[in-house]
Amino acid sequence: MRDPILPFDRSFFESEEVISRIGSGSLGGKAQGLAVIREMLSSEFTDEGPLGISVGIPRLVVIATDAFDAFMERNELYEVALSDLSDDRIAHTFQKADLPTEILGDLRGLIRGVHTPLAIRSSSLLEDALYRPFAGVYETKMIPNNQPDSDSRFQKLVEAIKFVYASTFLSGAKAYRRVIGESDLDEKMAVMIQEVVGERNDDRFYPHISGVCRSYSYYPTGRSRPEEGVVNLALGLGKTIVDGGVCWSYCPAHPMAPPPFGSVSQMLNETQARFWAVNMGKPPAFDPIAETEYLIEGDLSEAEGDGTLRYLASTYDGASDRLVPGMGRVGPRVLDFALLLQFREFPLNDLVVSLLSVSEEALGTDVEIEFAMTLPNGPRQRPRLGFLQVRPMVAPDEEVNIEAEDLSNPGVIVATDRAMGNGVVDTIRDVVYVKPDVFESRHTRTIATEIEALNRQLVNEARPYLLIGFGRWGSSDPWLGIPVIWSQVSGAKAIVEATLEKMNVEPSQGSHFFHNLSSFQISYFTVRHGRGVGIDWEWLATEEAMSETELVRHLRLSEPLLVRVDGRSGRGLITSMRVQEDGKTTGREDAEKA
């Protein structure tokens, strides 16, 4: 094994070392995961290897947790951090505090030698554990780092570090820890300062591809199997994927399988159209507590002008009503990554399969990995893949058998053949659901606020509940679903994602939101309108409401619901525990047999 991670020195960004540290405390879960896998990456993937792609961890410096301790104690921040003040108040208070003087020299030395964008990322003690991954709970701040004077670059770096420190005590993080039974005082934050993988194009800096890959898929399509995994790809920064935006999904065992779209027209309307980049142009309005302060969005026409769609897009041919791989003709572009996945211009999928295998071996379990990639513009350049993160994930291990005919049994309230999770739950007596007859996309932010209030009440009462709504839960785009973050639905033990004719989008499983759901073993049902049993809306409407608004109802049942999910088949059932008219029960006995 290599020596432990070395202390930072001023020539770090010119050295062969990938990871260095400032301070003597813990590196936190995220940085430690990268430290574990760096040796395997360097031995398994070389530029001279058969894949011909440069693979490695983007260079990073970790500020260890002893700096966080000093920052909190010397500035007397715990009283504010542990209070019920708003997130803005807490974050602004942290911005007014001073970083420990003993780390400032190293930070100035670092920033003097670096003029490319940096990602300031969390790496807390509790992050990336198997059953409490904290995925997306803490903040990341990207900075352009392109100011001509080092004092300005240093100031922006300091603001970003304080922002990540503050995210340790924002309401979402506190709610998360409350659910898993961890004290706020038990958490400590290390901070990763890492180069951003990408290239500059005018005022935008971004990678050609960002990816999130899982070795286990909760939503296999076509002939793929759950254990064959799933990959989500997007143009630009990975924020598109982890925020539940529109991206391209496929099974790495079947990269050339037909995509799950009913028509070319559907692909034109439902594939990625916008992307995230670091803003390298005119400085934005000062907002040090905003994650997106230095981020901008672009569209496909801008990406085409940047020359970054060459290997990613196909072109719609109206005369034949089909997609033609590449950009050799005029027409609308579709991000389907066909030249990479079908024509293997570069062996991206072979590399993904190898990375998943190496990561599973390193962690000894199913994994989720994140990466960013740049593609060459000339014949002598190599593709470069930056390995950003690896975390363990939970795959089903309990045997629950649900047959297809069980989906139409008496007493079924929700049934689907696309359920995520595995196991049996019989402790839910509360139901929170969005009313289907009044739902409109323009109301999704209001719905998220109402659900957050109910969630807070039910968490405080220690009452797990069933949550039913429309579109993608956890999407950052309110037109694709209800834009909640995990802490706003943290008390739900089962969640249903339904579709309507006016809200009919594909499910997303590449986001941080979904990683937390699977790790906490929360059942997740996707129910398509007009298919099979679906949801018994009539039963829900006839149950007396404990509380109700124009958009959301809260039920409290006299008998608990029975939630069963068969993780291998993807079938899921939610049934009433009441005795049915024919003398049968909906399943307490069946659950015991399972």
N, C-alpha and C positions, 0 to 999 in steps of 0.2 A: 504494500500500500504506500501511497505517497505521504509526504509529511503533512501534518495538519495545516489548515489554512494559515498562510503567512500574514504577518502584520503589513499594513499598507505602507508603501514608500512612494516617494514623489515620482519615481520612474515606472510606476506600476503599468501605465497604459502603453509603455514601450517594452515591457517585459513579456516573457512567455507565460507567466502566471495568468490564470483565468479569474480566480477568486482571491480576494484579500480581505482583511478585516481591520476595522478601527475599533479599538476597545478590547476588553477581555471577557465580556459576558457571553451569553448564549447568542447563537446566530439566528435562532427562530426556526420554525418548521419548514418554511418555504426555501430558505437558503440552505438549510441542512439537507433537504431533499436533492438539491442541485449538487451539493458537495458529495453526496453519496454516489450519484450517477456519473460524475465527471470522468472518473477513471475508466468506466466501461465505455463511455462515448469515445474517449480518446483512443482506446484500443480497438474498438469495433469499427469505427468510421474514420477513414483517412481520405485525403484528396486523391490519392493514387488508387483507391479502392475501386471495385467494379462499378459502383454507382456514380462515381465521378462528381459527387456533390460534397462541398465542404460542410461539415456538421460540427457544431460545438456550442458551448454555452457562451452567450454574449458576455463580454468582460464586465465584471461587477465588483463593487466594494460593499461590504456589509458593515453598517454601524451596529455594534453589538448592544445587548440590552442594558449593560451597565451605564451607557450614555442616557438611555431612557430613564433609568432610576434617578440619575443625577439631575436630569432636566425636570422631572416631576417634583423632586424633593426641594431643590434649591429655589424653584419658583413657587413653591407651596401651591401646587395645582390640584392636589387631590380633592380639596373641598369643592372646587368648581367641577372637576371631572366627574365626581360621584353624585352631583346634584341633579335636580330635575330641570335645570335650565335648558333652553332650546339648543339644538345643534349649532345654530349660528353663533349664539353667545359663547358656547364652549370653544368652538373653533377660533373665534376672534380672540378670546382670552389666551389661547395657546400661541397665537401669532404675536402677541405682545410680550411673551416670555423670551428668555435668552437661552440659547443652546449652551451646553457646558463648554467652558473656555478650552479645555484640554483637547477637544476634537476640532476646533476651528482651524488650527494650522494645517491639519491634514486635509480638511475640506477645501481650504484655499489652494493648497498644493494640487489637489485633484482638479479643481476647476480651471486652474491656469493652463493645464495641459490638454484640456478637452474642449472642443468647439462644436461637437455634434450633439443631437438631441439625447436627453437622458430620461429614463423612467425611474421615478422614485417610488419604490414598491414596499408594501408591508411584508414582514416576516416575523409574525408573533410567535410566542412560545406555544400557543395552542393550535396554530394553523397546520392544516394538512394531516391531521390524525385521521385514522380510518373512519371512526364514527362521529367525528366533530371537525370537519374539514375547514370551516370558516371561509368557504369559497365565496369571494366577492363581498364579504362582510366589511373588510377594511378597505381603505382607499389606495389608489395609485394616482400619482400626478406625473404627467409628462411635461417636460420643459424643453423649449427649442434650443436653449444654451448657445444662441448665436449672437448675443450682444457683443460689440467690439471690445468692451472693457471688462476685465475680469471681476471688478467690483460688482457690476450689475449682474453678471452670471452667478457670482457667489450669493448675492441677495436672493435671487430666484431659487437657488438650490436650498437655501436655509428656509425659505417660506414653504417649499414643498415638503421638506423633512418635518416641519412643525405640523403641516396638514395631515401627514400620515400618522404622526403621534396623536393628534387630536382624534383621528378616526377610531382610536382604541376606545373612546368613551362617548361616541355618538349613540343616539338612541337605538339604531339598528344593532350595533354590536352589543349593547347592554341587554337588549331583548334576547339576542341569540344566546348569550351566556346564561341568562336566567332560565331558558328552556333546558339547557344541558346541565344545569346545576353547578356552574362554575362561578366563583366570586369574581367581581370586577378587580379586586386587588390581587388575584392570582395571575392576571394577564400582564405580560410585559412585551414591549414592541422593539424588535430589531428592524432596521431599515436597509433595503437594498438600493444602491445607486447603480444603475445598469445602462449600458449603451442600448439605444433603440435600433433594432434591425430595420433597415430600409434605405431608400435613396431619396435625394432631394429632386423635386420637379417643380420649378418655379417657386411658389410660396408654400408648397406642400412637401412633407417628408413622410414616407410610408413604405411598407413592404409590398411586394407584389401579392403575396399570399400570407394570410394568417390561418392557423389551423388548430382545432381542438379534436383530439382523437381519443376514443375510448375502446378498451379491449373487450367490453361487454356492451351490447346494445339493448336498451329496453324497448325499442320500437323497430324491430327488424322489418324490412319490406321485401316483397318478392320472394325469392328463394333463399335469402340470407337467414342465418340463424343467430340467436342472441350472442352466443359465444364467439361469433366472427367479428364483432365490434362495429363501430360506426366512426366516420370521419366527417367533420364539418369544416368547409373551406370558405374563405371570404377574401375579397380584395381589400387591401388596406389594413389598418390596425385591428387587432383582435377584439376590440370593443364591440364590433358588430355582432360577433358570435356570442360572447359572454353576456351581453345584454339582451340576448334573445331576439336579435334582429334577423333579417332575411339572409340566408347563406345557402351554400350547396352541400347537401348531405349524400353520402354513399357508403356502401359496405366495402371495406378494404379487401375482402375475399372475392368480391365481384365488382371490380371498378368499371367494367364495361356494361353492366346491366342497365336496361332502360330506366330512365329516371321516373319517379312516381308522379308523373303529370298526365292528365287526360288528353292534352292537346298541346300543339306548339303555341297556340294563343295563350294557354294557361301559363306556359313557361315564360312567355314575354311579360306577363303581368305579375308573376309571382317569384321571380328570381331577383337577385340583388341588383339594386339600381343606384345606391348611394354608398359611400365609403368614408371612413374616418382617417384623418391624417393630422400630423403635428403642424401647427401654423408657424411657418418660418417667415411670414411677411410682417405686415403692420402690427405692432403690439396691440393686443386687445385691451378692453377696459380692465383696470386693476381689480382682481377678484381672487385673492389667495386661498379662499376656502371653497373654490369651485373646482371639481375634478376636471372639467372641460375648459378651464381658462385658456389653455394653449392648444386646444383641438379645434379643427374645422371639418366640415363635411364637404365632399365633392360628389359629382355625378359621373356617369359613364362617359359622357362626352369630354369631360375634363381629363379623365383617366386615359381616354384614347389620345387626346392631345399630348399627354405626358409620355405616351408610348408604353404604358404598363399593361395593356390588354392583349398584347401580341400572342401570348401563349394561353390566355385565360378565356377568351371569348369565341363564340360562334356567331354567324351572321344569318339573319332571317331572310330567306328567299321567298318573296311573295308569290312568284309565278308557280313554284312547286309546293308552296306551303310547308317548307321544311327548313331545318337549320343546317347550315354548311359550316363545318369546323374552320376556324380561322377568320381572318379579316381581309380576305382577298377580294371582296366585293363590297358594294355600297348596300347598306341596309341596317336595320336595328340590330344592336348587339345583345347577346345573351351570355351571361357568365355561367358557363357549364363546364369549364376546365377540360373540354374534350381533347385538346391537343396533348394534354398531360396524361389524362386517365385512359383515353382510348387509343391515341396514336403514340404515346410514350415518347414525346419529344425530349422529356427528361423523366427518369424513373421515380417520380414522386411517390407513387403508391408503394413500390418496392421498399423505398426508404421508410415510409410510414409503418409498414408491416414490421420491418427490422427494429425500428425505434420502440414500437409497442412490445415486441418480444424482449428486447434488452431491458426495458423498464419493468416489465413483469418479473423478470429474473432478479433485478436489483431489489425490488420492494417485496417480492414473494406473494403478490396478490394481483387482482385486476387493477388496472391503472387508467388514469386520465392524464394526457400530456397536452401541453400547449407549445406551439412553435410559430415562428415568423420566417419568411423566406423571400430572398431576392433572386431574380432570374437574370441571366446575362443579356447584355445589349450587343456584345460583339463576340467573335469566334474564339478569342483567347480568354474570355472570362468564364468563371465557373459559377453555377448556382451556389447559393449559400443558405443553409438552414440554421437558424438560431434556436436552440432548445431552451425554452423559457421556464417551463415548470413541469413537474411530475408530482402527482398526488395519488394515494390509494383510493379505490372506489369499492363500493359494496355490491356484490352480485348475489343473486338468490341462492340460498343453500337449504332452505326448509321445503319439504315436499308438500305441495298443495295441489290437488288434482281437481280441475274444473273441466267438465266435458262441454262440448258445443251445445248440447241439448239443455244443459243446466241454465243457460242464459235466458231461457224463457220459462223458468220455474215460477210457480205462484209466489207472490210476495216480493218479486224483484223490483227494486226501485231504480237501480242503475246497473246496466250490463254493457260490457264491451269486450272486444277481442284485442284491444290495444291498451293494456294496463301496464303500469310500471310498478315494480316492487315485488314482494313475495311474502305471503304469510296470512294470518288471520287476526282480526281485531274485533272485539265485541264490547268495547267500552265507550262507544260514541252515542250520546243521547241528544246532542245539539246539532242542528243543521243551519248553515248560513248559505243562502243562495240568491243569485241575481235573477230578477224576474224576467222571463223570456219575452213577455208580451210588450214590455216597455224598453227593452235594451236597445241602445244605439251607441255606436263607437264614440260619439261626441261626449257621452256620459262617463267614459271609463275612468277618468281621473277622479271624478266625484265618487264613483263606486269604490275606488281604491281607498279613498279617505274614510268612507263609511265602514268598509270592511276592517280597516286598521283599528277603528274605535271598538268594534265588536271583538276583534281579536284580543285587544288589550284587556277588555273586560273578562273574556273567557280564560285567558292565560292567568289572570289574577285569581280567578275562581278555580283554577286547575281543572277545567272542563275541556277535554279534547272535542273537536267538532269536525263535521263534514262540510267542505266548502265546494260550491258549485258555481261556475261562471262560464264566460264565453271568450273564445280566442285564446291567445297564449298568456297564461299567467306568468308574470315576471318579465314581460316584454317591455323594453324601454320605449317602444313605439305605441302610443295609445290607440292607433288605428289597427294594430294587429292583435290587441288583447288588453287585459287589465294591467296597468303598469305598476304592480306592487313590487316591493323588495321583500326579501325573505322574512325580515322581522315583522312585516305587516300581516303575515299569515302564519306566524311561527307556531301557533297553537293548533293548527289543523292537523289531524291525524290521517285524513284522506281528502284528496282534492280531485275534483272533476273539471276537466277542460272540455267544454261542449262547443259545437259549432251551430251556426244558424245560416240561412241563406245569405244574410247580410253580414255575417262574420264567419267566413269559411276559409281558414288558413291551415297550413300544415303545422303539426306540432313541432316544437323545438326541444332538443335534448342536449345541445352543446353549451348551455349557459351555466354560469355559477349557480343560478337559482335551482336548476335541475340537479346539480351535483349535491347540493345541500339536502334536497328532498330524498335522493337515493341513499345518502349517507345516514340520514336520520330514519330511514326505513318508513317513509311516509308514502302510502299508496297513492298513485296518480293515475286517473282514468281519463282516456281520451274517447269521447263519444261523438260520432258523426251523425248529424241530423239525417233522418230518413233512412237509417240503416239499422235493422234489427230492433231489439227492445229499446235500447237507448236509455232515456230517462222518463220515469213516470211523473210527468209534471202535474197531472191531475191529482195524484196522491199527495204531492207536496202542497198543492194549492188548497186542499181540503183540510190539512192539518192546521190547528190553531197556532197563530203566530204569537211568540213571546214579545217581539218587537218588530216594527215594520216601518220602512220609509217608502218613498215613491219607487225606489230602485231595488232595494234589498229586503229580504225577509229573514228573520231568525226564529227557528222552531226549537222547542224543547220537548222531546218525546217522552212518553211514559215508559217505554221499553227501549233498550239499546238496539242500535243497528248492528248487523253482522257484515263485516267487510272481509272478503276473501279475494286474494290475488294469486294466480298461478303464474309465477315468473317465467317458467319455461314456455308455456303456450301463449302467454300474454293475455289470457282471459281474466276478467275481473267481475265480481258480483258485489252489490250492496243490497241487502235484503232486510225486510222487517222481521223482527223476532217474534211477532205475534203469531198465534196459531191460525192457520188458514181455514177457510170454510170446509175444505175437503178433509180436515183432520190432520193434515201434514203440517210440519213446521218448515220454515224456510232455511233452517240449517244449523241450529246449535249442535244437533246430533251429527250432522254432516261434518261440521268443523272439527268435532272431537274425533271422528273417524279419520279425517285428513291429518 
